[in-house]
Amino acid sequence: MSSLLVFGVFFPMAGAVISYLLGRYQKNIRDYFADGVTVITFAVFLFLLVCRMNGSFDTLSFTVPYVCGFGLHFTLDGFRALYAAIASFMWMMSILFSKEYFSHYRNRNRYYLFLLLTLGATIGVFLSADFYTTFIFFEIMSFTSYVWVAHDEKKESLRAAGTYLAVAVIGGLVMLMGIFLLYHIAGTLQFDELVGYVSCADPGDQTMLWASGSCLLFGFGAKAGAFPLHIWLPKAHPVAPAPASALLSGILTKAGMYGILILSSYLFLGSSAWGSMILIIGVCTMVVGAVLALFSVDLKRTLACSSVSQIGFILVGVGMSGLLAEENGLAVRGSLLHMVNHSLIKLALFMAAGVVFMNVHKLNLNDIKGFGRKKPLLNYIFLMGALGIGGIPLWNGYISKTLIHESIVEYISLLQEGVVSGIFSADAMRAIEWTFLVSGGLTVAYMLKLYVALFVEKNDDPSVQEKYDSLKGRYMNKVSAFALTVSATLLPVMGFLPGIVMNTMADLGQSFLQGGEAEAITYFSFGNLKGGLISIGIGVLIYLVVVRMWLIRKEEGTTVYLNRWNPYLDLENTIYRPLLLKFFPFFFGVICRVLDSLVDTFVVVLRKTIYRDSKLPHELEEGTIITHMLGCMANAAQKAGNATIWKKKKRNVDYEHKYALVYEELQEDKFIIGRSMSFGLLMFCIGLLLTVGYLLLVS
């Protein structure tokens, strides 16, 4: 059974190559083959999940030895089985929808190739048992998913893909540095061997351990979309195909969260300082994403910014689990369940947005307004996702948000009783609690904005509205309708049956996240409903006051959605691109030139003073014996020419001196280049590349 782990990772990758070859000859066969690959992958992990739930095994492990000396290590427990099944399910539904969505697209063969490659890499991340294996598949996942964002090959698509790739590459390099540091101080990269390492590490290693953890957090946070590394999400989603957006938001961000969970639940287990840092990042991410989504007038950009905010909710739960230590049961379960909920919710919402774009080829709310009228199935699909992400009682998002909120309330109570202490006071935690509730209200407000624009309001152009209404049942085929309906129906089922579905999933991940015992929660008691109702009330108020009165302009009976977000608040265009493309190259270029000149000046001073050249008795006045001989021969030839062919216009050039000057100039250039810092760095880089290549070949 352990061999199924490596099968689940490499089978989709092998299928990707085969599907590409099939697509060069018969596209329909390729489509069916790709569907079959995802169905088989889902069936394998569903089987493993059922076996794990039945107690057939506790954990499974498999090692692929000799890969770069470390080997690839895979393991499967309850959490990994759950998320591998969710990932393969989402890929299966996305690829079913892709056939209709891409019917008029170019480069479909390339899309299927990288879609299946990314599936294998993502499964590899979730099954990894050490940081080395995680890093390998994490980087494969980043590079293969880059093609999704750049698929259209338009200017805005390529720019967004460049941003995505830059964040991924920088994050990967920083992560690799963290892995080097961690291996240096701990001597292992195995997750199970690093449990609670922060508490048993030598005092002298603590600083390096935190440096390592910060580097790893940077790399994982970049993929998860945590603030301030969230910039790729609002740029990539509007230009990426909708099925790819569903996976980028629903699963690839969770691969980043997987790494953060490993850091928090293993390496820094029990560290309140780490938990406090994650909590601060989570609050910032939660608020920034919600505000960006509220201001957006683009359907997919709003959903992308919403993903940033929901990642913030998850990070708040992870931070609370660190602060609560042994009492972290509620926070752990809430974090895990909100990861699952967000994955499934965004699958339904992004595919619904794909249906809109597939028919209209526009995403601006002013253009697509009224599209969903007289389309009950699309209305149902979008509404299920909106109610789920809004945390409405009886839908799945309410359950996970309630657990995270209750963990905050529990921590406030412990602070008041003096049982725990930390950098946060009880008043500060109350402020965080209200920030949590207001962010939930912002979620309700921007989802209400989208729902009203799509399904309630009419388009300002009656002819356009008539065209939308005439589509009725012809806006998606039966296969797409099946994929979207199944994905959306899961959300209320999970919310209606939390004791059966949600608690079972939480139990699967409890041990992986080192969660303590959690008290039984009555999800629909008034005390728990109160938090959700407060968020709903705040959301309705924000919609009525902020959206309807400020973000909408009414003109002669029409409503226009306004984008009031100041472009100077765009971190990428205002800070990151100027720093990376202008300031840093100029700044470090000046430093390198100064250092290069200093080294050359130092060498010249030494040559003029301590190492001053002494003239040898037999040394020529200038040049070398070779330039002297060539010059004499040239002078003799010149003299003969002056006596014969150049009699009327004689030439008078001292070739011995001329050749000596040329030699001196060449020597000077060689001296400057050979002793310059730039040349030294170039030689060092070439040597390093050759060394790494040799080590890879030898290993």
C-alpha positions in Angstrom: 0.0 0.0 0.0 3.0 2.3 0.6 3.8 2.2 -3.1 0.6 4.0 -3.8 2.2 7.2 -2.4 4.9 7.4 -5.1 2.3 6.3 -7.6 0.0 9.2 -6.6 2.9 11.6 -7.1 4.5 10.4 -10.4 1.5 8.9 -12.1 0.0 12.3 -13.0 3.4 13.5 -14.1 3.8 10.5 -16.5 0.2 11.1 -17.6 1.1 14.7 -18.4 3.7 13.6 -20.9 1.5 11.0 -22.5 -1.5 13.4 -22.8 0.8 15.9 -24.5 1.9 13.3 -27.1 -1.7 12.2 -27.6 -2.8 15.8 -28.1 -0.5 16.2 -31.0 -2.6 13.7 -32.9 -6.1 13.5 -31.4 -7.4 16.2 -29.0 -10.5 14.3 -28.0 -8.5 11.3 -26.9 -6.1 13.6 -25.0 -9.1 15.2 -23.1 -10.5 11.8 -22.1 -7.1 10.5 -21.1 -6.4 13.6 -18.9 -9.8 13.1 -17.3 -9.0 9.5 -16.7 -5.6 10.5 -15.0 -7.4 12.8 -12.5 -10.2 10.3 -11.9 -7.6 7.5 -11.1 -5.6 9.8 -8.9 -8.7 10.8 -7.0 -9.8 7.2 -6.6 -6.3 6.2 -5.2 -6.4 8.9 -2.6 -10.0 8.4 -1.7 -9.2 4.7 -1.2 -6.3 5.7 1.1 -8.5 8.2 3.0 -11.2 5.6 3.6 -8.5 3.1 4.7 -7.1 5.6 7.1 -10.5 6.4 8.5 -11.3 2.7 9.0 -8.0 2.3 11.0 -6.3 0.1 8.4 -3.1 2.0 9.0 -1.9 5.0 11.1 0.8 6.2 8.8 2.4 5.0 5.5 5.9 5.9 4.4 7.9 5.5 1.2 11.4 6.6 0.3 12.9 7.1 -3.1 16.7 6.8 -2.3 19.8 8.5 -3.7 18.1 11.7 -5.1 20.9 14.3 -4.6 22.2 12.3 -1.7 19.1 13.0 0.5 16.4 10.9 -1.2 12.7 11.7 -1.4 10.7 10.9 1.6 6.9 10.6 1.5 4.4 9.8 4.3 0.7 9.6 4.6 -1.3 10.3 7.8 -4.8 11.6 8.3 -4.2 15.2 7.4 -2.1 14.3 4.3 -4.7 11.7 3.2 -7.4 14.3 3.5 -5.6 17.0 1.6 -4.4 14.7 -1.1 -8.0 13.6 -1.7 -9.2 17.2 -1.7 -6.5 18.3 -4.2 -7.1 15.4 -6.6 -10.9 16.0 -6.3 -10.4 19.7 -7.2 -8.2 18.8 -10.2 -10.8 16.3 -11.4 -13.6 18.9 -11.3 -11.4 21.6 -12.8 -10.4 19.3 -15.7 -14.0 18.4 -16.4 -14.9 22.1 -16.7 -11.7 22.8 -18.7 -12.9 20.9 -21.8 -15.8 23.4 -22.4 -13.9 26.4 -21.1 -10.9 25.9 -23.4 -12.9 25.0 -26.5 -12.0 28.3 -28.1 -8.5 28.6 -26.6 -5.1 28.1 -28.2 -2.3 26.0 -26.6 -4.7 23.6 -25.0 -2.1 20.8 -25.3 0.4 22.9 -23.3 -2.3 23.6 -20.7 -3.1 20.0 -20.0 0.6 19.1 -19.9 1.4 21.6 -17.1 -2.0 21.0 -15.4 -1.1 17.4 -14.7 2.5 18.1 -13.9 1.4 20.6 -11.3 -1.0 18.0 -9.8 1.8 15.5 -9.3 4.1 18.3 -7.8 1.3 19.5 -5.4 0.6 16.0 -4.2 4.4 15.6 -3.7 4.3 18.7 -1.4 1.4 17.4 0.7 3.0 14.0 1.1 6.5 15.2 1.9 8.1 14.1 5.1 11.1 16.4 5.2 11.9 20.0 4.1 14.1 18.8 1.2 11.3 16.8 -0.4 9.0 19.7 0.2 11.4 22.1 -1.5 11.9 20.0 -4.6 8.2 19.6 -5.3 7.4 23.1 -4.2 9.7 24.5 -6.8 8.4 22.2 -9.5 4.9 23.3 -8.6 5.8 27.0 -8.9 7.4 26.7 -12.3 4.8 24.5 -13.8 1.9 26.7 -12.6 3.6 29.8 -14.0 2.4 28.6 -17.4 -1.2 28.8 -16.2 -0.9 32.5 -15.5 0.9 33.2 -18.8 -1.5 31.1 -20.9 -3.1 33.9 -22.8 0.3 35.3 -23.7 -1.2 38.8 -23.6 0.8 41.8 -22.2 -1.1 41.8 -18.9 -0.9 38.0 -18.6 2.8 38.0 -19.2 3.3 40.8 -16.7 1.2 39.1 -14.0 3.1 35.8 -14.8 6.4 37.7 -14.3 5.2 38.9 -10.9 4.1 35.4 -9.9 7.4 33.9 -11.0 9.5 36.6 -9.3 7.7 36.0 -6.0 8.0 32.2 -6.4 11.8 32.4 -7.3 12.7 34.8 -4.6 10.6 32.9 -2.1 12.3 29.6 -3.2 15.8 31.0 -2.8 15.1 32.4 0.6 13.5 29.1 1.6 16.6 27.2 0.4 18.8 29.4 2.6 16.5 28.6 5.5 16.9 24.9 4.8 20.7 25.2 4.7 20.7 27.0 8.1 18.3 24.4 9.6 20.3 21.5 8.5 23.5 23.1 9.8 22.1 23.5 13.3 19.8 20.5 13.6 21.5 18.0 11.4 18.2 16.8 10.0 15.3 18.0 7.8 12.8 15.3 8.9 9.6 16.8 10.3 9.2 14.1 13.0 12.7 14.7 14.3 12.1 18.5 14.6 9.1 18.4 16.9 9.6 21.1 19.5 13.2 21.7 18.4 12.9 25.4 19.4 12.7 24.4 23.1 15.6 21.9 23.1 18.0 23.8 20.8 21.2 25.1 22.3 21.0 28.8 23.4 23.7 29.6 20.9 21.7 28.1 18.1 18.5 30.0 18.9 19.4 33.0 16.8 20.2 30.9 13.8 17.1 28.8 14.3 14.9 31.9 14.2 16.8 33.1 11.1 16.1 29.7 9.5 12.5 29.8 10.5 12.0 33.3 9.2 13.5 32.3 5.8 11.3 29.3 5.5 8.3 31.4 6.6 9.1 33.9 3.8 9.2 31.2 1.2 6.0 29.5 2.3 4.2 32.8 3.0 5.0 34.0 -0.5 3.1 31.0 -2.0 0.3 31.2 0.6 -0.3 34.9 -0.3 0.4 36.2 3.2 0.9 40.0 3.6 3.1 41.6 2.3 3.9 38.9 -0.2 0.3 38.7 -1.5 0.9 40.9 -4.5 0.8 38.0 -7.1 -2.8 36.9 -6.2 -4.7 40.0 -7.3 -2.6 40.2 -10.5 -2.5 36.5 -11.5 -6.2 35.5 -11.0 -7.9 38.0 -13.4 -5.7 36.9 -16.3 -5.4 33.1 -15.6 -8.0 30.8 -17.0 -10.8 30.2 -14.5 -10.1 26.5 -13.9 -6.5 27.4 -13.2 -7.6 30.2 -10.9 -9.7 27.7 -8.9 -6.6 25.6 -8.3 -4.2 28.5 -7.7 -6.5 29.9 -5.0 -7.9 26.7 -3.6 -4.9 24.4 -3.5 -1.5 26.1 -4.4 -2.0 28.7 -1.6 -2.6 25.7 0.8 0.7 24.2 -0.2 2.2 27.4 1.2 0.0 27.0 4.3 1.2 23.4 4.6 4.7 24.7 5.1 3.6 27.2 7.7 1.7 24.5 9.6 4.9 22.4 9.6 6.9 25.3 11.0 4.3 26.1 13.6 3.3 22.6 14.7 6.7 21.0 14.6 9.8 23.2 14.6 8.3 26.0 16.7 5.8 24.0 18.7 5.0 25.6 22.0 6.7 29.0 21.1 4.4 31.8 22.0 6.8 34.3 20.3 6.3 32.4 17.0 2.6 32.2 17.5 2.4 36.0 18.2 4.3 36.7 15.0 2.0 34.5 12.9 -1.0 36.1 14.5 0.2 39.6 13.6 0.8 38.5 10.0 -2.6 36.8 9.9 -4.5 39.9 11.1 -2.7 42.1 8.6 -3.4 39.6 5.8 -7.0 39.2 6.8 -7.8 42.9 6.8 -5.8 43.9 3.7 -7.3 41.2 1.6 -10.9 42.1 2.7 -10.4 45.8 2.0 -8.9 45.1 -1.4 -11.8 42.8 -2.3 -14.4 45.4 -1.2 -12.9 48.1 -3.5 -12.4 45.8 -6.5 -14.8 46.0 -9.5 -13.4 42.9 -11.3 -15.1 39.6 -10.5 -12.0 37.4 -10.4 -9.9 40.0 -8.8 -12.4 40.3 -6.0 -12.3 36.5 -5.5 -8.5 36.6 -5.5 -8.3 39.4 -2.9 -10.9 37.4 -0.9 -8.4 34.5 -1.0 -5.8 36.7 0.6 -8.2 37.6 3.4 -9.2 34.0 4.0 -5.6 33.0 4.2 -5.4 35.6 6.9 -8.2 33.9 8.8 -6.3 30.6 8.6 -3.1 32.3 9.8 -5.0 33.8 12.8 -6.0 30.3 13.7 -2.4 29.1 13.4 -1.2 32.0 15.5 -3.8 31.2 18.2 -2.7 27.6 18.3 0.8 28.7 19.1 -0.4 31.1 21.8 -2.7 28.5 23.4 -0.1 25.8 23.6 -1.6 22.7 25.2 -5.1 24.3 25.0 -4.9 24.8 21.3 -7.6 22.2 20.3 -10.1 24.7 19.0 -7.6 26.8 17.1 -6.0 23.8 15.4 -9.4 22.4 14.3 -10.5 25.8 13.1 -7.4 26.4 11.1 -7.6 22.9 9.4 -11.3 23.2 8.6 -11.0 26.7 7.2 -8.2 25.5 4.9 -10.5 22.7 3.6 -13.5 25.0 3.4 -11.7 27.7 1.5 -10.3 25.2 -1.0 -13.8 23.9 -1.8 -15.5 27.2 -1.7 -13.0 28.8 -4.2 -13.4 25.8 -6.5 -17.1 26.6 -6.8 -16.8 30.4 -7.0 -14.0 30.5 -9.5 -15.6 28.0 -11.8 -18.8 30.0 -11.6 -16.8 33.1 -12.5 -15.4 31.0 -15.4 -18.9 30.4 -16.7 -19.5 34.2 -16.8 -16.2 34.9 -18.6 -16.8 31.9 -21.0 -20.0 33.6 -22.2 -19.2 37.3 -21.9 -15.4 37.5 -22.1 -15.5 40.3 -19.6 -15.1 40.5 -15.8 -15.9 44.1 -14.9 -19.0 44.3 -12.8 -20.4 47.1 -15.0 -20.2 44.8 -18.0 -21.4 41.6 -16.5 -24.1 43.1 -14.4 -27.4 41.1 -14.7 -25.7 38.1 -16.4 -27.0 35.6 -13.7 -30.7 36.7 -13.9 -33.0 33.8 -15.1 -30.2 31.3 -14.6 -31.3 29.4 -11.4 -28.5 26.8 -11.6 -25.7 29.3 -11.8 -27.5 31.3 -9.1 -27.5 28.3 -6.8 -23.8 27.5 -7.4 -22.6 31.0 -6.8 -24.9 31.5 -3.8 -23.6 28.3 -2.1 -20.1 29.6 -2.4 -21.0 33.1 -1.2 -22.9 31.8 1.8 -20.0 29.5 2.6 -17.3 32.1 2.5 -19.5 34.6 4.3 -19.7 32.4 7.3 -23.5 32.2 7.2 -24.9 29.6 9.7 -25.6 26.2 8.2 -22.8 26.6 5.7 -19.3 25.2 6.1 -17.5 28.5 6.5 -19.5 29.3 9.6 -18.1 26.2 11.4 -14.4 26.9 10.9 -14.7 30.7 11.6 -16.6 29.9 14.8 -13.9 27.6 16.0 -11.2 30.2 15.3 -13.3 32.9 17.0 -13.9 30.7 20.0 -10.1 30.2 20.3 -9.6 33.9 20.5 -12.3 34.2 23.2 -10.7 31.3 25.1 -7.3 33.0 25.0 -8.8 36.3 26.3 -10.4 34.3 29.2 -7.0 32.7 30.0 -5.3 36.1 30.0 -7.9 37.5 32.4 -7.4 34.6 34.7 -3.6 35.0 34.6 -3.1 31.4 33.3 -1.1 32.6 30.3 1.0 35.6 29.4 2.5 37.0 26.3 3.0 40.2 24.3 -0.8 40.7 23.9 -2.9 42.0 26.8 -6.6 41.1 27.1 -7.6 44.5 25.7 -5.3 43.9 22.7 -6.9 40.5 22.1 -10.3 42.1 22.3 -9.2 44.5 19.5 -8.1 41.4 17.5 -11.4 39.7 18.1 -13.3 42.7 16.8 -10.9 43.0 13.8 -11.8 39.3 13.1 -15.5 40.0 13.3 -15.2 43.2 11.1 -13.2 41.2 8.5 -15.9 38.6 8.5 -18.4 41.5 7.9 -16.3 42.8 5.0 -16.4 39.3 3.5 -20.2 39.4 3.7 -20.2 42.9 2.1 -18.1 42.2 -0.9 -19.8 38.9 -1.6 -23.2 40.6 -1.4 -21.8 43.2 -3.8 -20.9 40.5 -6.3 -24.2 38.6 -5.9 -26.4 41.7 -6.3 -24.5 42.8 -9.4 -24.7 39.4 -11.1 -28.1 38.1 -10.1 -30.3 41.0 -8.9 -29.5 44.1 -10.9 -30.2 44.5 -14.6 -27.6 45.5 -17.1 -27.7 49.2 -18.0 -28.0 48.3 -21.7 -31.4 46.6 -22.3 -30.2 44.9 -25.4 -27.3 43.3 -23.5 -29.6 42.2 -20.7 -31.9 40.7 -23.3 -29.0 38.8 -24.7 -28.0 37.5 -21.3 -31.6 36.4 -20.5 -31.8 34.6 -23.9 -29.0 32.2 -22.9 -31.0 30.5 -20.2 -29.9 26.8 -20.3 -27.3 27.3 -23.0 -24.5 29.0 -21.0 -22.7 25.7 -20.0 -22.9 22.1 -21.0 -24.0 19.1 -18.9 -20.4 18.1 -17.9 -19.6 21.6 -16.7 -22.9 21.8 -14.9 -22.2 18.5 -13.2 -18.8 19.6 -12.0 -20.0 22.9 -10.7 -23.1 21.5 -9.0 -21.3 18.8 -7.2 -18.6 21.2 -6.0 -21.2 23.7 -4.8 -23.5 21.1 -3.1 -20.7 19.9 -0.8 -20.7 23.3 1.0 -24.1 23.2 2.6 -23.8 19.5 3.3 -20.7 20.1 5.3 -22.4 23.0 7.1 -25.6 21.2 7.8 -23.9 18.1 9.2 -20.9 19.5 11.1 -20.8 16.7 13.7 -20.6 14.1 11.0 -18.5 15.7 8.3 -16.5 18.6 9.8 -15.6 16.9 13.1 -14.4 13.8 11.2 -12.1 15.9 9.0 -10.8 17.8 12.1 -10.1 14.5 13.9 -8.0 13.4 10.9 -5.7 16.3 11.2 -5.6 16.7 14.9 -2.4 14.6 15.5 -0.6 16.1 12.5 -1.1 19.6 13.9 -0.1 18.5 17.4 -3.5 19.6 18.6 -4.6 19.2 22.2 -8.0 18.0 23.4 -10.8 20.3 22.3 -14.0 20.7 24.3 -17.2 19.8 22.5 -18.7 22.7 20.6 -22.4 23.3 20.2 -22.1 25.1 16.9 -25.6 26.5 16.8 -25.9 27.7 20.4 -26.7 31.4 20.8 -23.3 32.1 22.2 -21.6 30.7 19.1 -24.2 32.1 16.7 -23.7 35.6 18.2 -20.3 36.0 16.6 -21.5 35.0 13.2 -24.6 37.2 13.4 -22.4 40.2 14.5 -20.3 39.7 11.3 -23.4 39.4 9.1 -24.8 42.6 10.6 -21.6 44.5 10.1 -21.4 43.2 6.5 -24.9 44.3 5.7 -24.2 47.7 7.2 -21.0 48.1 5.2 -22.8 47.1 2.0 -25.6 49.6 2.5 -23.3 52.5 3.6 -20.0 52.0 1.9 -20.9 50.1 -1.3 -24.3 51.6 -2.2 -23.5 55.1 -1.1 -19.8 55.5 -2.0 -18.6 52.8 -4.3 -21.6 53.1 -6.6 -22.6 56.2 -8.6 -26.1 56.6 -9.8 -26.6 58.4 -13.1 -30.0 58.8 -14.8 -31.4 55.6 -13.4 -28.3 53.5 -13.9 -25.7 52.4 -11.4 -22.0 52.4 -12.1 -19.5 50.5 -9.9 -16.5 52.7 -9.1 -12.9 51.7 -8.5 -11.9 54.2 -5.8 -8.7 52.3 -4.8 -5.7 54.7 -5.1 -3.2 53.2 -7.5 -0.3 54.6 -5.3 -1.3 52.0 -2.7 -0.3 49.2 -5.1 2.7 47.6 -3.4 4.0 46.0 -6.5 4.1 49.2 -8.7 4.9 51.6 -5.9 7.5 49.7 -3.9 8.6 46.3 -5.2 9.2 46.9 -8.9 11.0 50.3 -8.3 13.2 48.6 -5.6 14.0 45.5 -7.6 14.3 47.0 -11.1 15.7 50.4 -10.4 17.0 51.2 -6.9 18.7 47.9 -6.0 20.5 47.5 -9.4 21.7 51.2 -9.2 22.6 51.0 -5.5 24.6 47.7 -5.7 26.0 48.7 -9.0 27.5 51.8 -7.4 28.9 49.7 -4.5 30.5 47.2 -6.8 32.1 50.0 -8.9 33.5 51.6 -5.8 34.8 48.3 -4.4 36.3 47.5 -7.8 38.0 50.8 -8.0 39.3 50.5 -4.4 40.9 47.2 -5.1 42.5 48.4 -8.3 43.8 51.6 -6.5 45.2 49.5 -3.7 47.0 47.3 -6.1 48.5 50.3 -7.9 49.6 51.9 -4.7 51.4 48.6 -3.7 53.1 48.5 -7.1 54.3 52.0 -6.7 55.5 51.6 -3.1 56.3 48.3 -1.5 56.3 46.1 -4.6 57.8 48.8 -6.9 59.4 47.2 -10.0 63.2 47.3 -10.2 64.8 47.7 -13.6 67.0 44.7 -14.6 70.4 45.4 -16.4 69.4 43.4 -19.4 65.8 44.7 -19.6 64.8 46.6 -22.7 63.7 50.2 -22.6 60.3 49.2 -23.7 58.4 46.2 -25.1 59.8 42.7 -25.2 62.3 40.8 -27.3 59.5 39.8 -29.6 58.2 43.3 -30.2 61.9 44.4 -30.6 62.5 41.8 -33.3 59.2 42.5 -35.1 59.8 46.2 -34.9 63.4 45.9 -36.3 62.0 43.7 -39.2 59.3 46.2 -39.9 61.7 49.2 -39.8 64.0 47.3 -42.2 61.1 46.7 -44.6 60.1 50.3 -44.3 63.7 51.4 -45.2 63.8 49.2 -48.2 60.4 50.6 -49.3 61.5 54.2 -49.0 64.5 53.4 -51.2 62.2 51.8 -53.9 58.4 52.1 -54.1 58.0 54.9 -51.6 60.8 57.1 -53.0 58.6 60.1 -53.8 56.6 59.9 -50.5 58.8 58.3 -47.9 57.3 56.8 -44.6 58.8 57.5 -41.2 57.3 55.3 -38.6 59.2 53.8 -35.7 57.6 50.3 -35.7 59.7 49.1 -32.7 58.2 51.8 -30.5 54.7 51.3 -32.0 54.7 47.5 -31.3 56.0 48.2 -27.8 53.1 50.6 -27.1 50.5 48.0 -28.3 52.1 45.4 -26.1 52.0 47.7 -23.0 48.3 48.5 -23.7 47.4 44.8 -23.9 49.3 44.1 -20.7 47.5 47.0 -18.9 44.1 45.7 -20.0 45.0 42.2 -18.8 46.3 43.6 -15.5 43.1 45.6 -14.8 40.7 42.8 -15.8 42.6 40.1 -14.0 42.7 42.0 -10.7 39.2 43.5 -10.9 36.4 42.4 -8.5 33.9 42.0 -11.3 36.2 39.5 -13.1 36.8 37.6 -9.8 33.1 37.3 -9.2 32.5 36.1 -12.7 35.2 33.4 -12.4 33.8 32.4 -9.0 30.3 32.0 -10.4 31.6 29.9 -13.3 33.5 27.7 -10.9 30.5 27.4 -8.6 28.2 26.3 -11.5 30.8 23.8 -12.6 31.1 22.4 -9.1 27.3 22.1 -8.5 27.0 20.4 -11.9 29.7 18.0 -11.0 28.1 17.2 -7.6 24.7 16.6 -9.3 26.3 14.2 -11.8 28.3 12.3 -9.2 25.3 12.0 -6.8 
